[in-house]
């Protein structure tokens, strides 16, 4: 994974194509696990970016809806956003695409439990 950009409540990462990440060798389709990992990291970083500090947290729920296979050879871009914080829960969403944000590979939504409650 590679860092691309961030804002006050979002982070964007890149996952360059690698034959090691292919899940279906007959079609050379990227496995779903690397995309889920990309989005878990991007959304976690978005939580910490929004908080302005690292706070340990655990994934309570991470729903990944795969919309289509990533195009072989393309880098997958994952953008995660933290859109709401409470004392103990962070709410996230995001999407992954392989070049066109209007044609996503996957959408994610979920929650993280903050392991250190913030005042």
N, C-alpha and C positions, 0 to 999 in steps of 0.2 A: 504494500500500500504506500501511496505517496500523498503528502499534503498538497492541496491546491489553493485553498482560500478559506477565509472565515469572516463572520460578522459578529454582532453582539449576541446572537442566539442561534447561529448556524455554523456548520463546518462542512467543507467539501473535500473529499478524498478521491484518489484515483487508484484503480486496480488494473495495471497493465496486463494485457493478455499474455498468458504463458501456457504452453502445452501441458505443464504439470497441473493446471487447474481444470483441465477438460474432464467432464464427467461422462460424456458419451463419445468415445473415440471414433465410432462410425460416422457421426455427424460433426465431430469436433466442437461440440457444444460445451460451454463453460458450466461446471457443476454449480448447483444451487448454494452449497456451503460457503464458498468464497464470497458470494454476493451477500449472504446473510451476515458473515463476519465483517465485511466492509461496512454494512449499514449499522451493525452493532457498535463498531468503533466510531463511525461518524456521528451517530446520535449520542453516544457517551461523551465524546468531545464537545458536542453542542451543549450538553448539560453543564459541563465544567466551564465552558466559555460564557454561558449565560450567568452562572453563579459568580464567575470571576475568581474562582478558587477550586482546587481539586477537593472533592468530597467523595470518599468511597461510596459506591452504590452497587446494588445487585439488580440484575434484570428480573423484573416481575413478569413482564409480558412483552414479547416482541413478535408481532404478527408480520409475516412477510408474504405478500401476494405477488407471485411471479406472473407477469403478464405475457411474456414472450421470451424466447431464448436470446441471449446476447449474440450479436453477430461475431462470427469467428474472426479472430485477429484484432478486434477492437478493444480499446481500453474502456472499462466500465467506470463511470463517474457516480459516486454516491454523495448525496447531499442530505445531511441530517439536521433537523431543527428541534430545538426545545421550545415549545410554545406555551408551557405553563409550569410553574414551580409552586409547590406547597412546602410546608415544613418538612414533610417526609417523602413526598412523591414528586417525581419529574415526569412530565408528559412529553412524548416525542413523536415525530413523524418524519418522513423523508421519502426520497425516491432515488432509484438508480437508473441510469440510461447509458447508452453506448455511443453518444454523439448528438442525439436530438432529445432535449428535455421534454418535448411534446410527444415523444414516442417512448415512454419509459419501459424498462425491462422489469422493474419491480417497484412496488410501493411498500412502505413499512409504517407501522404505528405501534406504540407501546408505552410502557411505564417502567421506571426504575425506582427502587426504594432506596432512599438516602440512608446510609448506615450511621451517619453522624447528623443528628437533627440540627438545623441552623436556627439561630434566634430570629 
